Amino acid sequence: MSYTFDYSREFKNSIVELHRGKEALPFYERYIDDHLGGPNSRLSNFVRYLYSEIRHHCGELSSQRVLDFGCGTGATTVALAMHCSRVVAFDIDEGSIAACEKRLIEHHLIDKVHLLCAADFEDVIGKVGTFDFILLNGVIEHIALSKIGLRKKILQILFDILNLKGVLYINKTPNRLWPIDRHTTGLWWIPWTRPGSMWAYSKAVRMGKHFDNPETHSYGPLGLEERGAWGVTFFEIKKYLSGKSFEIINSLRGHDRHLSYTQKGENFQRRIFDFLVYYFLTRWSRIPITAVAPFITHLAIRKIGR
């Protein structure tokens, strides 16, 4: 059964205002719908599937300290706050945090969430303490690879503030092993070009899939990067955490399938893909299914040592 929520006109207007200047983007209408409460929205998807998958891999979070890193407008924050007694939600964008606050108020969940906004997470790290669970939903792809070392720095900082046996949970990030940019432009070959490629940027602009947006103050190839055109690979994530002690929960028996993949109504072709990958790769190599899927989803990384 789908989950829906009827937001106020004020909240809907805040989402439209947040996306002002993006009206010419090819997926503008979808962006707006995604941020609202319809049956196909992010909120509906997260409430129905995200927490059930988290619970399967990590257990109940009700008594744990939880960080929603890169919370955006708060759809994931709502899904977490429905089950957790206390959530910290962080984002670098003031408009997104403001929308997140409005969303939580309308869901009557604001008392469960501490909101933080800063241009750099290191500016507030002394205020947040440590966590048992950290969610990065649709975050890594927006960290520009051309800003050398930034992705590694952020992931290592987040790993370091995990408590022992805490989990870093990465979801909904496009997999750069695939040659089509499913996240941002819908164009072929962009993920396989050099991050920040002028060729990729020019092609996206020429095809009407990207334009410089003065609202974001990011121009040229960097703007395309920060929209998420270059995702990440499972193997890069492991490399970023090299030197840390961790285990990939998705490689363990009983955790090497996604619950949501077998829900009634899931795409048949995707289920066949998962079946083949599981039996011809994951079972003998312990490389999780998500490592070769179009998106890195429900990747659970447990801290096992200091």
C-alpha positions in Angstrom: 0.0 0.0 0.0 1.4 3.4 -1.0 2.0 6.2 1.6 0.8 9.7 0.9 0.8 13.0 2.8 -1.1 16.1 1.9 1.2 19.1 2.6 0.1 22.6 3.1 0.1 25.2 0.3 2.9 27.0 2.2 5.1 23.9 2.1 4.4 23.3 -1.6 5.3 26.9 -2.3 8.6 26.6 -0.4 9.5 23.6 -2.6 8.7 25.6 -5.8 10.8 28.5 -4.4 13.7 26.2 -3.6 13.7 25.1 -7.2 13.4 28.6 -8.7 15.7 29.0 -11.7 15.5 25.3 -12.6 12.3 25.4 -14.6 14.1 24.7 -17.8 15.8 21.5 -16.6 14.4 18.4 -18.2 13.2 16.8 -15.0 11.9 19.9 -13.3 8.3 18.6 -12.8 9.6 15.4 -11.4 11.8 17.2 -9.0 8.8 19.1 -7.6 6.7 16.0 -7.3 9.5 14.0 -5.7 9.7 16.6 -2.9 6.0 16.5 -2.1 3.8 13.7 -0.6 2.3 11.9 -3.6 2.3 8.1 -4.0 5.4 8.2 -6.2 7.3 10.8 -4.1 10.5 10.2 -2.3 8.6 10.4 1.0 6.3 7.6 0.0 9.3 5.4 -1.1 11.3 6.1 2.0 8.5 5.5 4.4 7.5 2.2 2.7 10.9 0.7 1.9 13.9 2.6 3.4 13.4 1.9 7.1 12.4 -1.8 6.5 15.7 -2.3 4.7 17.6 -0.5 7.4 15.9 -2.6 10.1 16.8 -5.8 8.3 20.5 -4.9 8.0 21.0 -2.9 11.2 18.2 -3.7 13.6 15.8 -1.2 15.2 17.2 2.3 15.5 14.7 3.5 18.1 17.3 3.8 20.9 20.2 4.8 18.7 21.7 8.2 17.9 21.0 8.8 14.2 22.5 11.4 11.7 20.8 12.2 8.4 23.7 13.7 6.6 22.7 15.7 3.6 19.1 15.6 4.6 17.9 17.9 1.8 14.2 18.8 2.3 13.7 16.1 4.8 11.9 13.2 3.2 14.5 10.8 4.7 14.4 12.7 8.0 10.7 12.0 8.3 11.1 8.3 7.6 13.8 8.1 10.3 12.0 10.2 12.8 8.9 8.0 12.5 11.0 5.2 14.1 13.8 7.0 16.0 13.5 8.9 19.3 16.3 11.4 18.3 17.7 12.4 14.9 20.2 15.0 13.9 19.7 16.3 10.3 22.5 18.2 8.5 22.6 20.0 5.2 24.8 22.7 3.7 21.8 24.5 2.0 19.8 26.9 4.1 16.7 26.7 1.8 16.7 22.9 2.1 17.0 23.0 5.9 14.1 25.5 6.1 11.9 23.2 4.0 13.0 20.2 6.1 11.8 22.1 9.2 8.5 23.0 7.6 8.0 19.3 6.6 8.8 18.0 10.1 6.4 20.5 11.7 3.6 19.3 9.4 4.3 15.7 10.3 4.4 16.6 14.1 8.0 15.2 14.3 10.0 18.4 14.8 10.6 17.7 18.5 12.5 14.5 17.6 14.9 16.3 15.2 17.9 18.6 15.8 18.5 20.6 12.6 22.0 21.8 11.6 23.2 23.9 8.6 26.7 24.9 7.8 28.8 25.4 4.7 31.2 22.8 6.0 30.3 19.9 8.3 33.6 20.4 10.2 32.2 23.7 11.4 29.6 21.9 13.5 31.3 18.6 14.2 32.2 19.6 17.7 28.5 20.0 18.5 27.1 16.7 17.2 29.0 14.0 19.1 29.0 10.5 17.9 26.4 8.3 16.2 25.2 4.7 16.0 23.8 5.2 12.5 24.6 7.7 9.7 22.5 7.9 6.5 23.8 9.4 3.3 20.9 9.3 0.9 21.6 10.7 -2.6 24.6 12.6 -1.2 27.9 11.4 -2.5 27.2 12.2 -6.2 26.8 15.9 -5.3 30.3 16.1 -3.9 32.5 17.2 -6.8 35.2 14.8 -7.7 37.3 17.6 -9.2 37.6 19.0 -5.6 40.4 16.5 -5.0 40.1 14.5 -1.9 36.8 16.0 -0.7 34.7 12.8 -0.9 37.4 10.8 0.9 37.6 13.5 3.6 33.9 13.6 4.2 33.4 9.8 4.4 36.4 9.4 6.7 35.1 12.2 9.0 31.7 10.5 9.1 33.2 7.1 9.8 35.3 8.5 12.6 32.2 9.8 14.4 30.5 6.4 14.3 30.4 4.5 17.6 31.9 1.0 17.5 29.5 -1.3 15.6 27.9 1.8 14.1 26.7 1.8 10.5 27.4 4.1 7.6 24.4 3.6 5.3 24.7 4.8 1.7 21.6 4.9 -0.5 20.3 6.2 -3.9 23.7 7.2 -5.3 24.2 6.5 -9.1 26.8 3.9 -9.9 29.5 5.2 -12.2 30.2 1.8 -13.6 27.2 2.3 -15.8 27.8 4.4 -18.9 24.5 6.3 -18.8 23.9 9.2 -16.4 20.5 8.1 -15.0 20.5 10.8 -12.3 21.1 14.2 -13.9 20.9 14.4 -17.7 19.8 10.9 -19.0 22.8 11.1 -21.4 25.1 8.3 -22.4 28.9 8.2 -21.6 29.0 11.2 -19.2 29.8 9.0 -16.2 32.7 7.5 -18.1 34.3 10.8 -18.9 36.8 12.7 -16.7 34.8 14.3 -13.8 34.2 17.9 -14.7 34.8 17.2 -18.3 34.3 20.2 -20.6 33.1 17.8 -23.3 30.4 16.4 -21.0 29.3 19.8 -19.9 29.1 21.1 -23.5 27.1 18.1 -24.5 24.7 18.4 -21.7 24.1 22.1 -22.4 23.8 21.5 -26.2 21.2 18.8 -25.6 19.2 21.0 -23.2 19.9 18.8 -20.2 21.9 21.4 -18.2 22.4 25.1 -17.9 24.3 27.4 -15.6 22.1 28.4 -12.7 23.0 31.7 -11.0 20.9 30.5 -7.9 23.5 27.9 -7.1 26.6 30.0 -7.9 28.1 27.0 -9.6 29.0 27.5 -13.3 30.5 25.4 -16.0 31.5 21.7 -15.5 31.5 22.2 -11.7 27.8 22.9 -11.7 27.1 19.7 -13.7 29.2 17.8 -11.2 27.4 19.2 -8.2 24.1 18.3 -9.8 25.2 14.7 -9.6 26.2 13.7 -13.1 29.3 11.7 -11.9 28.2 9.1 -9.3 30.5 6.8 -7.4 31.4 3.1 -7.4 31.4 0.6 -4.6 35.1 0.1 -5.0 35.8 3.8 -4.7 33.8 3.9 -1.4 35.9 1.1 0.0 39.1 2.9 -1.2 38.0 6.1 0.6 37.7 4.1 3.8 41.1 2.3 3.4 42.9 2.1 6.7 39.6 1.9 8.6 38.2 -1.3 10.2 34.9 -2.1 8.7 32.7 -4.9 7.2 30.2 -4.7 4.4 27.0 -6.0 5.9 25.5 -6.6 2.4 28.2 -9.3 1.8 27.1 -11.3 4.8 24.8 -14.3 4.5 21.2 -13.2 5.1 22.0 -9.6 4.2 23.1 -10.1 0.6 19.6 -9.5 -0.9 17.5 -6.3 -0.8 14.1 -6.7 0.8 12.6 -4.1 -1.5 13.7 -6.0 -4.6 11.2 -8.7 -3.7 8.3 -6.5 -2.8 5.1 -7.1 -4.9 5.1 -4.8 -7.9 8.8 -4.3 -8.2 10.2 -4.1 -11.7 10.4 -7.6 -13.2 13.6 -6.9 -15.2 15.3 -5.5 -12.1 14.4 -8.6 -10.2 15.9 -10.8 -12.9 19.0 -8.7 -12.9 19.4 -9.1 -9.2 18.8 -12.9 -9.4 21.5 -13.3 -12.0 24.0 -11.1 -10.2 23.4 -12.9 -6.9 23.9 -16.4 -8.2 26.8 -15.7 -10.6 28.7 -13.0 -8.6 27.6 -12.3 -5.0 27.4 -15.9 -3.7 30.9 -16.7 -4.6 32.7 -13.4 -4.5 30.8 -11.7 -1.7 30.7 -8.5 -3.8 27.2 -7.2 -3.0 24.6 -6.9 -5.7 24.5 -3.1 -5.4 28.2 -2.9 -6.5 27.1 -3.5 -10.1 23.5 -2.2 -10.0 22.6 1.2 -11.7 22.5 2.8 -8.2 24.3 2.2 -5.0 21.4 1.4 -2.7 21.2 0.2 0.9 25.0 -0.2 1.2 25.6 -0.8 4.9 29.1 -0.4 6.3 29.7 -1.5 9.9 32.5 -0.1 12.0 34.3 -3.0 13.7 37.4 -1.4 15.2 39.0 1.9 16.1 
